[in-house]
Amino acid sequence: MISGTVYGVVLNDQSERAALSGAFLEAPYRAPPEAPVLYIKPRNTISASDSIVAVPADIAEVTVAATLALAIGDRGQPVAARLAIDVSEPHDCYFRPAIRERCRDGFLPLGPEGALPNPTEQIVTLIDGHEVHRWSLDRLVSPMPELLHDIGCFMSLLPGDILLIGLAGDAPKARPGQTVTVQCGDRLPLVAHIGVEKEA
């Protein structure tokens, strides 16, 4: 049971930041972000492992970004971690936040809590049993201790909150009918079945 707020961090992948380096210099920002860029996944997005993630019938595919979610305890410090899949619909508008595209029901499958990660852990995504993506926490622009410190400079993380520590900019896409499995070390795999929303 998640008792707090689920926060995510975007633009915390070194490869993605490098690819966007030119865009950062354009209006209106004209510089790369200097502090963590956060977003919220509302309570309706949370789903358990082995759940069906239903997408609208007119959406051909969704991005399935595997990451680790930190469980926050006292004094804003992490006490555990779990696998997560941040599901989102295609969204190409650089200037408008992807709220609707990220916040549909079930768009955040979460696994069970486990140990805190080490900096070199590999997060592996399989679709229908075939590996399609692999990334390591050493790709993070701000590793876990630095990220928590930087967030703490402008807001407080409270006990019960969840923090998704970053998303790979090259995260894979999945189509309805496919099964996504995320693995990381000896953690229990996280499974999500991509389906289609039923008509009301």
KAGICOR-V968810 format. One line per field, one symbol per residue. burial: 1 if it has 24 or more other C-alpha atoms within 12 Angstrom, else 0. A space follows every 10 residues. Layout:
burial: ???
This chain:
burial: 0100111111 1111011000 0000000000 0100011111 1110111111 1111110000 1111111111 1100011111 1111111111 0000000000 1111111111 1110011000 1111111000 0111111011 1111001100 1000001101 1111111110 1111110111 1111001011 1111100000
